[in-house]
Amino acid sequence: MASDDRWLERLRLELAWFTGRAALGSRGAGAILRFERVRPRRRGAFQPLRAHEITPQFLDRAIRALKRWGYDFLGMDEVCRRAVTLPEPRRFVALTFDGASKDLIDFAYPVLAHHAVPFTIYLPTAFPDGVGQAWWLGLEQVIARESRISLMMGEKEQRFVVTDTAEKQALFSHLESWLRSLSPADLSAAIADLCTRYRIDLAALSREASMDWEDLAKLAADPLVTIGSATVNYPVLANMKDNAALREMTMGKAVAESAFRRNVEHFAFPFGDRASFRRSHVVMAEEAGFASAASAIPGIVDAEGRTNLRALPRISWDGRVRSLRMLRVLVSGVAFAPVKPTGRATGPT
């Protein structure tokens, strides 16, 4: 069903392209693009996280295309300014990267530096400290290696047999959704149990996949790079008590500010979809002192204060799609409903 929905959405965007809507019209002031991993294409049929990856070649093509289309590339400070001022003649695009993946400096940064475009990294500080848990990578490795999998789900042990790629993909989606529904403590216990059973060193896997502070210092020295925060441990805030969620937000900011010796003004909600945070967390972003907070809810940023700065929409690019036509339709804004004024750009939605 999810695959059917994806192809129906792609058909809708193709129709928008061929009818000329993206070239002739636009909505809003600009778009914030959300990426996660950037690395060369991998071999293998089972790649459940493929949607969260793009190649360096696609990143290069996308930047070249956005330049041809006349977009201004902005950092998040300037995005916030344009969101509250009168519309400007040229539309903007902001490139943002969630997480602290090692491939960002290995594969994305050379492309971004070559094009001299600004971009923003949203950092969960536990990962460069070497204590973050990339549980989704552990889950991927277990399912990739095994055909018979058992684990504790609640108080009951569940057993699964997965013999082909489709069954493995379905199981990954099922277990990922279940893990995302747990409190941070329960999630940590569940993934530790699973990885221990199948001899996956989750700590080593997480460290290997993440940038360290030396990598981040190199990026922070570039004036085109904005370092933002994404909490300490990258939890689903909606699964936490309010005081714990606020502590994650304020501590992530404090650790990053101490490491880089500068104010960290911008925040991204971990995972960022509608199920991962609540309106109360939008208010917390203001209480924590952030000038902006970015979601992964799709949409376009409007001008004149019509977009809530602490619930900014972003377009999450699906790495399985390589069509620049789709990119042009999405950043034009014609695929999204018109922005409804919030009444207060800095307040809760």
Salt bridges, closest charged atoms under 4 A:
GLU9 OE2 - ARG12 NH2 2.68
GLU14 OE1 - ARG325 NH2 3.07
GLU36 OE2 - ARG34 NH1 3.43
GLU36 OE2 - HIS52 ND1 2.76
GLU53 OE2 - ARG39 NH2 2.79
GLU53 OE2 - ARG42 NH2 2.99
ASP60 OD2 - ARG64 NE 2.85
ASP60 OD1 - HIS115 NE2 2.69
ASP72 OD2 - ARG82 NH2 2.88
ASP72 OD1 - ARG90 NE 2.69
ASP77 OD1 - HIS266 NE2 2.59
GLU78 OE2 - ARG81 NH2 2.64
GLU78 OE2 - ARG82 NE 3.68
GLU88 OE2 - ARG81 NH2 2.63
GLU88 OE1 - ARG82 NH2 3.69
ASP98 OD2 - ARG34 NE 2.82
ASP98 OD1 - ARG314 NH1 2.82
ASP103 OD2 - ARG37 NE 2.72
GLU140 OE2 - ARG42 NH2 3.76
GLU157 OE2 - ARG159 NH2 3.39
GLU157 OE2 - ARG197 NH1 3.38
ASP193 OD1 - ARG197 NE 3.09
ASP215 OD2 - LYS102 NZ 2.79
ASP242 OD1 - ARG278 NH2 3.21
GLU257 OE2 - LYS253 NZ 2.63
ASP273 OD2 - ARG180 NH2 2.74
GLU286 OE2 - ARG344 NH2 3.43
ASP302 OD2 - ARG306 NE 3.09
GLU304 OE1 - ARG306 NH2 3.31
ASP318 OD2 - ARG320 NH2 2.75
